[in-house]
Structures are given as structure tokens and as C-alpha cells.
Amino acid sequence: MSRYIVKRFLTIVPVLVGISIIVFSFIHLIPGDPAVTMLGERATPERVTEVRAQLGLDQPLYAQYAIYAGKVLRGDLGVSILRGDPVLLDLIRRFPATVELALAAICIAMLIGVPSGIVSAVWRDSFFDGCSRIIALTGVSVPIFWLGLMLAWVFGVMLGWLPTGFRLGTNVTLVSVTHFNLLDSLIAANGQALVASLRHLILPAAALSSIPMAVITRMTRASLLEVLSQDYIRTAESRGLPQRTVVLRHAMRNALLPVMTVTGLQVGRLLAGAILTETIFSWPGIGLWIYEAIQARDYPIVQGATLFIATIFVLVNLITDCLYAAVDPRIKYD
């Protein structure tokens, strides 16, 4: 298995190099002078020259990429044009918020999606199966910005049950240690902050979980139906084993591999920063940060965040592949 992991890491290298070239090309795809685009038409020539030198735009293209790649390898993702803060520092501050939201969303998706898929497969073509498929299709089809707005309007505005924005209320104080609000609340034994963090998390996590929930439900159903048609399952049933034992102990172990694959892809997508969800609920994560940077034409942030997101996505897929052996020991990495 260690040999397989090493091979996968080696295949990741050219992928990340290609991504870095694409991200580097962003700055050169901007119409006109990128420095003028960032600063605006009223910028002084001195300021434009300064920004061009800061971005390395006064160097040949190959030299610019070499400089950019060298900075990335040293952990230097650039400096924000507007705020002057290092991009990496902002990433460290904002990424925990996105992780917290993504993990909450994927937990909701799995807690509902996997059982729904199992029940739909076991009682195929039943009333529950039909409702489950309709809900899953709706979850994939409904635009997430519309769903987020509806959840905020119904549960936040009309009913007033839950807050519709930010991670904490203005009347709650929490000392940030890890930048994970739930974890910081537990460390500080701050029950008020913990309850407030959970209440602020519910609506954006529910909105963000809609598509992964639908995908996991459909994949669980399809995978389990295929496994239930195998000969060894019929053999187990003919031995008089309870249906619960046949499904959960024999069938689900093999049916979990495709479910793990799509779940890993969904986790990577959620960690990449749900721009729409974070924007709707003013959630201070990577998605909202990128959206604000695009509006402000702060391209160092866009470049650095895009490269970081791509790296996270690739690593999550690698971890998912490595977990296959834990689920099914018959898998050999050759």
C-alpha cells in the first residue's frame, strides 16, 4: 500500500504543476494591463509601475513563472493588493470556517443519504423508494442559491427560528484559538458560544448538503441494488439469515466503495469553498473571500486561493483512494 501511495503522490506532482500554470495564466488573461485593471483607471503611473514590479509583470513570461513557482514552493502565495496582508495568512484564518461548514454539510448528507439509499434499495419500487428518488432528483436540480434564500426567508425571517448570517451573534464573545468556533467553544467551556455557533451553522450547512445528499442517496441505492443481485447474497438469504444481517453485514461492505468515491469527491468540492452558500449566509470562509476578491479585482487572492483549493481537492481524492483497503481488505494496491 505504501508503494501505491508513493506512486499516487508522484502522479499528483504533474497535476499540481499544470494547475499552477493555469493559475499563473489568470493574470495574463486579463484584458489590458492587469495592474491598471486591479488599481482602476485613476491610478497614478507610479502606483501602476509599483504593482507591475510587485507582480513581476515587468519580467519575461518564463521568468515570471519561475518567480511565481519559487514563491509558491516557499509558501508565499502573494500579498493582497487592497489590504496588504499575505494571502497565506488570510487562508489560515478563513479555511477553518469553510472546513467547519463543509464537514457539517457532509455529515448531514451522509446521515440522511446513506440510510435513505439503503431503504430505497431494500424496498425497491415502494412508496418510500419513489419519494426518495423524487427528493434526490429535486436536490440535484434545485439551484443552491435559491434553496439558501428560501431557507433563510422561511426559518430566519418568517419563523425567526435561526440566524441567517455570520458565524456568531454580536452579543457573543469567543476567544479564537483554532479558528474553529465549535472547537474553540468547547476548549473555553463557553456554552453560549457553542449554542450560537450551532444555530448559525444549521441553515448554511443544510443548504450546502442538498446536492451531496442527493448524490449519496442515488449512489447508495444503485450500488446496493447491484450487490443485492449477486449470487453470494442469494446464498446468504437461502441460509435463513435475517435480512438486516444480509444487507448490513454482507451487502453494504461491497456497496460502500462507490459511495466512498462520490463522498470523497463531494468533500473535496465542499472544502473547495462553496461560494454561493457562503455569500448568501455571509459565512466568512474561503468562498466568500474569493467572491469579495473577484469583485475587488484582488487577483493575488484569487490566484493563491485557487491553487490552494486545487491542492486540497487532489489530496482529498488521494485519501479516499487509500481508504478503500480499510473498507475492503481484498483490494490490493499493485
N, C-alpha and C positions, 0 to 999 in steps of 0.2 A: 504493500500500500504506500509506503514511503517513496518507493520508486515512482509510483503513479503521481503522487503529489509533486515530486520534483519535476516530472515531465509537464504537468499542468502549469506549474509556475513558469517553466521555460516558454510555454506557449503563450502565457499572459504577457510576456515582455514585448513581443512584436505588436500585440494588440494595443498595449498602452503607448507604445511609440507611435503607432498610427493615430491613436486618439490625440496624442499630444500635437501631432502635425495638424490635425483638423482644428483643434482648439487654437493653435498658433495662427492658423489661417483666418480665424474670425476677424482679427484686427485688420487684415488686408482685404477682406471682402466688403468693408465699409466703403460706400461711395465717397469719393473725395478724400480729403486729408483726415485720417482718424483723429488726430489731435484737435483739429478745428471742430469736428463732429462732437467730440467729448466736451470741449470748452464752450462751444457756441460761437456764433458769428461775430460777437462783440469782443472776443478775446484779443488781447494785445499780441503783437508779433513775438515779443519777448516770452510771454507765457506759452505760446504755441511752440516756440523753439525749445523751451524748457521741458514741456511734456513729450515732444518728439524725442529728445535726448533721454528722458526718463524711460520711455517705452522702447528705446533702441531703434526707432524708426529712421534714424539718420545713418544706419549701417546697411551693408548689403544684406539681401534676404537670407542667405545661408548663415551669415554671421549673426543675424538676429535670432534665427532658430537655435544656433549653438548657445548663444547667451541665455535664451529662454529655457532650453533644456537643462543647462548647467544650474540655473537658479531653482528650477523645479526639483532637481536631484538633491539640492541643498535644503529643500523645504521652503524655499522662497517663492510664493505664488504671486508676488507683486504687492503693490500698495494701492489702496483705494484713491481714485482721483479726487473725489469730493471730500472725503473725511480724513484722508491721510493715514488711516490705520492699516496695518498689514492684513492682507486678505486671509492668511492662515490663522491669525488671531481671531478674526471675526468668525471663521469657520468653527474654531474650537468653542466659541461662545454659543453659536447658533445650532450646531449639529445635534447636541443633546435634545433640544426641543423637537427636532424632526424625528430623532430616534424614539423618543417617548411617544409621539403621536403615531408613528409607523407601527411600533410594537403593540400599542393598544388596538390599532385598526386590524392588524393581522390576527391578534388574539380573538377579537370579536368575530372575524371572518372564519377562523378555524372552529371556534366553539359552536357556531351555528352551521357553517358549511359542511363540515365532515359528518356530524350526525344526520343532517338533512339528506346528504348524499347516500348514506348507509340505509336509511329508512326508505328512500325512494327506490334504491336498488333491490332491497329485500321484498318490498311490496310494490313491485313494478306494475305500472298502469293502474294503480289505485288512485283514489281521490287525492290523497296526500302527494303522490308522485306527480300528478298533473299540476297541482297547486305549486309544488316545489319547482317544477320546470318553468312555469309561467313567471314565478318570482325571480328565478335565476336569470331568465331572459330579460326581464324588466331591469334587474340590477345591472346587467351589462349594457343595456340600451339607454338608460336614463342618464343624461349629462350630469356630471358630478357637481357642476356649478349650480344647476337648477335644484338638485337634491339638497345641496348645502343651504341654499337660500330658503327652501321650503322648511327644512328642519329648524333653521334659525327663526323663521317667521312664526311657525306653529308653537315650538317649545320655548322659544325665547321671548317673542313679542306677544303672541296671543295668550298663551298659558302662563308665561313668566316663570316656568319651572327651572330653566337653565340659562346660564350666561351665554352670550353669543359672540364673545371675542376675548382675546388675550389669554394668558395662562394663569393669572391671578387677579383678584379684585384689588381695587385701590385701597381698600381698608385692611388688607392682609400684608403682613411683613414677613419675609423669609430671607434668611441669610443664604446666599448661593455658594455652595462648596463644589458640587459636582456639575452644576447647571441642569441636573435632572430634578425637577420640582418634587416629584413623588419621593425620590430617594432623599433629597435634602430635608423634606418634611419629616421623614422617619428618623433621620440622623438627629435632627433637632428636637424630636418628640413634639412637633408642632401640629396638634390635631386640627386646628383651624385651617392652617395652610394645606394640610393633606386633603381635607374635605373640599376646600376651594379648588385645589388642583384637579381633583377628580371631577368636580362639577364642570369646570372649564374644559376638561378633556373629552367629555362624553359626546357632545354634538360633532366636533370635527372628526373624532375617531369613528363615529357611526357613519358619517358621510363618506369618509375615506375608505371604509371597509366594504362598501356596497359592491364594487367591482370584484375585489378579491374573493368576497363571499360567494358571489355568483359563479366565478370561475372554479373555485374549490368544490362547490356543490356539484357542478356539472362533471368535473373530472372524477370526483369520488364515485358518483353514480355510474359513469361509463366504465371506469376501471374495475369497480366491484362487480358489475354485471358480467364483464368479460371473465373474471376469475370464477364467479359462481357457475359458469357453464363448463368448467374444466372437469375432467374425469375424477381427479382426486377429491373434489368437493362432493361429487355424487357418491363416491365410495364412503366418505365420512358420514354422509347423510344415511346411507344404507346400513351403517353400523349402529344406527339409532342414537347418534349424538344429538344433543339439543341444538336447535337452530342458532341460538345465541353463541354457543361454543364454536359451531362450524363457521359462522360469519366472523366473529371477533378473533378467534384464535388461529383459524386456518386460512380464511379468505383475505382478511384485511392486511395481513403481513405482506402478501404479494401485491395487493391492490394499492399499498401505500406509496410505492416508488413513483408512479406518475403524479400522485398527489404532492409528494415532496418536491418534485421538479417544478410544478406550477406554483407551489407555495414559495419556493426559493426565488423564483422569478418575480413574484408579487412583492416579496420582502425587499428585493433589490430595487424594484420600481418605487415602492413607498419610501425607502431610505433615500432615493434619489431626490426627494423633495417634491411633495405634492403642491405644486404652485397654486392651483385653483383653490384647493381646500384651505391652505394657509392664508391665502389672500382674502377669501370670504370671511374667515373667522379671525383675521388679524393675528394669526399664530406666528410668533417670532422665530421661525425656523429658516431652513435654507431656501425653501420655495418662495416665501415672502421676500427674503433677502435678494434673491435673483430677480424677482419681479421689480422690486424697487431699483435695483442696479440697471436693469434694462431701460426702465423709464428715465433714469438719470444719465444714461449712456456711460455708466461706470464700467467700462469693458474689462479692466483687470479683475474685477469681482466676477464678472461673467466667465472669463477665461479660467480663473482659478477654481471656481465652484463647479464648472462643467468637468474639468479634469478630475477633481476630487470625486464627483458623483460617478463618473465612469469607472474609476478605480474601485469604489465601493461596490458597484454593480458586478464587476468582474470577480471580486473576492467573494461576494455572497454566492455566486454561481459555483465557484470552486468549493466552498464549504458544503454546499448542497450535494455536489457530486461525491465528496468524501464521506458524507453521512450515509450513502447507500449501503455500504458494508455493515454499518451498525443495524440497519433495518433488515437486510437480507444477507446473512453470512455466506451464502453460496456465491455471491458476487466476488470475482477475483479481478484484481487490477493488474493486467498484463501489459 
